[in-house]
Amino acid sequence: MLKYPFLIGLLTVSTLASADETFEQELRQGCAKVKISANAGKKFYDQKQYQKALEQFQYQATWSSFCLMNQPESGVSLTERDVEIANNNVGLSYSKLGKPLWARAWFLHDAKSKSSQFNLKQLPPPKKSATLAGKYVQYAGFGQWNQIEVKPLKHVYQIEFNGLYMGIRSLIYGPNMGEFETTMPFNRTQAQYQVDDCKINLKFAFDPKIGHTIRVSETNTMSCGFGHNVSANGVFLKVE
């Protein structure tokens, strides 16, 4: 029999309270910098220092969405419109850097936004590439992306998936993660990964409106060995 159950209970409550205080402190510190990064990004953008602007706007986009999700503990007042503006700032910076594929990915994340719709129309139409190799992404949350890397080897493409689940505290405590690898012959446009009861199908395609894509479908995701809530399901857009 435990002699000090009450003491153990106090220690548990104390530890949880301390963790919450640490989280809120880091949250408020990060959120306090959102406006600073937005102003710095605009300054660099106006000076045509687009790489520096991109770095500031990425912070703005990442933390704007995170702080909005964690209101009122974040200590700042933000709206969905603030997040849309931040995402578009990132997309515009990528566009100025000559990276329209990344710009399109950021604009499409807020595809219903009038600003995003306008900015999408300013991008050059996607061009079909002779190779499927490159980096494909899918938005994971809080400015982070699930990624599929497609690399040419001697006779096949090496396909590597790295996925994230961005929980409500993930920018501070870290995301859940998952990964898999498979291969596909150069003359194919479909690949498969299978382990135990987990089965993942990947279908490559080209859409004249959004460019090269990979459509991924899963069955029995719980058997894939991913972290909690990590999934590869959905459409990935080529950005590099």
PyMOL commands that set and color helices and strands:
alter all, ss='L'
color gray80, all
select helices_A, chain A and resi 5-32+34-46+50-69+80-96+100-109+114-122+170-173+221-223
alter helices_A, ss='H'
color red, helices_A
select strands_A, chain A and resi 134-141+144-152+156-165+176-185+190-195+198-207+211-219+234-238
alter strands_A, ss='S'
color yellow, strands_A
deselect
rebuild
show_as cartoon
